[in-house]
């Protein structure tokens, strides 16, 4: 499996709904989201994503999930190319990174994590295999075993213009993140 970094900078893109979304994920809900993925077109459904907080303490990895939709173009007049690439994914772990991260930046500076560039300027960066293996092993030890959650069976979120490296903030969404219901 391939894993990718999704970068979140609270300085560039506040995420006021994060505490609530983290609570829903912790409660076992299959919460889906949309995230800009820079120029990455090689991300496929089933690939692993890890969310990394940069620019402001606490810095580090604070969430994970599985991609449910490959990159697609979303019109964005603020971009030179006129669009940005986004992916859809379902969280399998998320904490409120305003309070705590799961793997802190100091740990990411140690080998074998240190072979990876963690403070990327954009999302969609592939995690190097040696770092990916170590990350998955450490992640499992800290969060318990993770399996892909079934993607929610409702229409994709409406996307708005936001930086490549940020989620579409709930305040700018037409509705809250999708949730897997108990219905079949």
C-alpha positions in Angstrom: 0.0 0.0 0.0 1.1 3.5 -0.7 0.8 6.3 1.9 0.7 10.1 1.4 1.0 13.1 3.6 -1.9 15.6 4.0 -0.5 18.9 5.4 -2.5 21.2 7.6 -1.3 24.6 8.7 -3.5 26.3 11.2 -1.9 29.6 10.3 -3.0 29.3 6.7 -6.3 27.5 7.1 -8.1 27.5 10.5 -10.2 24.4 11.1 -12.8 25.3 13.7 -14.8 22.1 13.2 -11.7 19.9 14.1 -12.6 19.2 17.7 -16.1 18.1 16.7 -14.9 16.0 13.8 -12.3 14.3 16.0 -15.0 13.4 18.6 -17.2 11.8 15.8 -14.2 9.8 14.5 -13.4 8.7 18.1 -17.0 7.6 18.5 -16.5 5.2 15.5 -18.3 7.2 12.9 -17.0 6.8 9.3 -16.5 10.5 8.7 -15.5 11.4 5.1 -13.7 14.5 4.0 -12.2 16.3 1.0 -8.6 17.5 1.0 -6.5 19.3 -1.5 -3.6 17.1 -2.8 -1.3 19.6 -4.5 -0.1 18.2 -7.9 -0.4 14.5 -6.9 -2.3 12.5 -9.4 -1.0 9.1 -8.4 -3.1 8.7 -5.3 -5.6 5.8 -5.7 -8.6 4.6 -3.7 -7.4 2.4 -0.9 -4.2 4.4 -0.4 -3.3 5.5 3.1 -3.2 9.1 4.1 -1.7 10.7 7.3 -2.5 14.2 8.4 0.4 16.3 9.6 0.1 19.6 11.4 2.8 22.1 10.6 3.7 25.8 11.3 2.3 25.9 14.8 2.7 23.8 18.0 1.8 21.1 18.6 3.4 19.8 15.3 3.1 16.2 14.2 0.9 13.5 12.8 -2.6 13.6 14.2 -4.9 11.7 11.9 -5.1 8.9 9.3 -7.5 7.5 6.8 -8.1 5.7 3.5 -8.6 7.3 0.1 -12.0 6.7 -1.4 -11.7 8.8 -4.6 -8.7 9.5 -6.7 -7.7 13.1 -7.4 -10.2 15.1 -9.3 -10.2 18.7 -10.5 -12.2 21.4 -8.6 -12.5 24.8 -10.2 -10.5 27.4 -8.3 -10.0 30.9 -9.7 -7.3 31.6 -7.2 -5.0 29.0 -8.8 -2.9 29.9 -11.9 -4.1 26.7 -13.5 -7.8 27.5 -12.7 -8.4 24.4 -10.6 -7.0 22.4 -7.7 -6.8 18.7 -7.2 -8.7 17.1 -4.4 -9.2 13.6 -3.0 -12.0 12.1 -0.9 -11.0 10.0 2.1 -12.5 8.4 5.3 -10.8 9.0 8.6 -9.9 6.0 10.7 -8.2 8.1 13.4 -8.3 11.8 14.3 -7.4 13.8 17.3 -7.9 17.5 18.0 -4.4 18.7 16.9 -5.1 22.0 18.5 -4.5 20.1 21.8 -2.3 17.1 21.0 -0.8 15.1 18.1 -0.4 11.3 18.0 3.3 11.4 16.8 5.1 14.6 17.6 7.6 16.4 15.4 10.6 15.4 17.7 9.8 11.7 17.1 9.6 12.3 13.3 13.2 13.7 13.4 14.6 10.3 14.5 15.5 7.5 12.2 13.8 5.9 10.3 11.2 8.7 10.2 13.9 11.2 9.5 14.4 10.0 5.9 11.1 11.7 5.1 10.5 15.4 4.5 7.6 16.0 7.0 7.3 19.8 6.7 6.2 19.8 3.0 4.6 22.9 1.7 1.8 21.0 0.0 -0.3 17.9 0.5 0.0 14.8 -1.6 3.6 14.0 -1.0 4.3 10.2 -1.1 5.7 8.8 2.2 9.0 7.0 1.5 8.7 3.2 2.0 11.2 3.0 4.9 9.4 5.8 6.8 6.0 4.4 5.8 6.7 1.0 7.3 8.0 2.5 10.5 5.0 5.0 10.6 2.4 2.3 10.2 4.1 0.1 12.9 4.3 3.1 15.4 0.8 4.2 14.5 -0.6 0.7 15.2 1.2 0.6 18.5 -0.3 4.0 19.5 -3.8 3.8 18.0 -4.5 0.1 17.8 -5.2 -1.9 14.6 -6.9 0.1 11.8 -9.1 -1.2 9.0 -10.5 0.8 6.2 -14.0 2.0 7.1 -16.8 1.7 4.6 -17.1 5.1 2.8 -20.3 6.9 3.4 -23.0 6.3 0.9 -24.1 9.9 0.3 -23.0 12.4 -2.3 -19.6 14.0 -2.1 -19.1 17.2 -0.2 -19.6 20.4 -2.0 -16.1 21.8 -2.5 -15.1 25.4 -2.0 -11.9 27.3 -2.7 -9.2 26.6 -0.1 -5.5 26.1 0.0 -4.1 22.9 -1.6 -2.8 21.8 1.8 -6.0 22.2 3.8 -9.3 20.5 4.4 -12.4 22.3 3.2 -13.3 24.1 6.5 -16.7 23.2 7.8 -17.6 26.9 7.9 -17.2 27.1 4.2 -18.9 23.7 3.4 -22.5 23.5 2.3 -22.9 20.8 5.0 -20.9 18.9 7.6 -18.6 16.0 6.7 -20.4 12.8 5.6 -21.1 10.2 8.1 -21.7 6.4 7.5 -25.2 5.7 8.8 -26.5 2.4 10.1 -28.7 2.1 7.0 -27.8 -0.3 4.2 
